[in-house]
Amino acid sequence: MFRRFLLPLSVISLAAWCAVTIACGGSSNKSTSCTGGPYNMVGDWQVTTQSGGTSVTGYGAIDSTGLALFFDNSLSTGNTGDTVELPTITGTCSFSGNIVDYEEPGGPFSGQSVSDTAQGNVTSATALNGTFTGTSSSGTFSAAPFSPLTGSVSAVTGSKTGEVEGAVNDLPVLLSLTFSASGTGASMSFTSNNNLICNVTGTFTQVGTSNVFDVSVTFTSTGSPGCALTGTFSGLGFESSSDYFFFNGNNTADTYLYADILDSTNTFVMEIF
């Protein structure tokens, strides 16, 4: 736990999902029991966290392993690009684990995270809820399916722009990418065309027939100044008809790809359009 997360919000700016809705430390011994399930939870979900009269909504997905990632894009609360990871959601009616907040890269606390103990219930294939308790406050979270895409999910192809919300290692990340259909269903692969300075390759692997993709991306520096970060990273993605980060003029019609990349020190959200 980082001690500064216990400071008043008026004194220091925090990773907003942690500061506003997660209590930043502490634990709970509360047990959760239930009956029913297991349910199929694979799909696109909206999560809402509530604490101290404040509510924050995140957009994301749950894959077949139970990985559940969500990003916020609330400009009004100043926490655009933060990521929250729920405990593993496999569809069993009771779950417990950690709820983790990762701050958007490039901020004053970039690369840092806070974890609280959480527990909850899956009440159906379309609903889950839970609680978390921290050092100085407590809160609740709930999630329900949503449909971010107008029309059917399909592999996008051709030239695309990938932009990371925030800055990685103090460098903005703007990528020229080429997409092609690869594998089964709506799965895709992509490569970069960035003047041989930073080579980027990756895949969006469709989970079943859903609008959920297991994402892998590899950054390789091939010149100076090179990539903002290097290595292979993974996370979750989905297609949407909305420009959540306003990178493409907000009202511009397109099929947008979102990748929420999970890493202990470099968690970030990338919009592709």
Sequence and secondary structure as in RCSB ss.txt:
>XXXX:A:sequence
MFRRFLLPLSVISLAAWCAVTIACGGSSNKSTSCTGGPYNMVGDWQVTTQSGGTSVTGYGAIDSTGLALFFDNSL
STGNTGDTVELPTITGTCSFSGNIVDYEEPGGPFSGQSVSDTAQGNVTSATALNGTFTGTSSSGTFSAAPFSPLT
GSVSAVTGSKTGEVEGAVNDLPVLLSLTFSASGTGASMSFTSNNNLICNVTGTFTQVGTSNVFDVSVTFTSTGSP
GCALTGTFSGLGFESSSDYFFFNGNNTADTYLYADILDSTNTFVMEIF
>XXXX:A:secstr
  GGGGS TTTS   HIIIIIS  S                 EEEEEEEEETTEEEEEEEEE TT  EEEE   T
TTT TT EEE S   S SEEEEEEEEE  TTSTTTT EEEEEEEEEEEETTEEEEEEE SS EEEEEEEE    S
S      EEEEEEEEEEETTEEEEEEEEEEE SSTT EEEEE STTTEEEEEEEEE TTSS EEEEEEEEE SSS
  SS EEEEEEEEEESS TT TT SS    EEEEEEE SS  EEEEE 
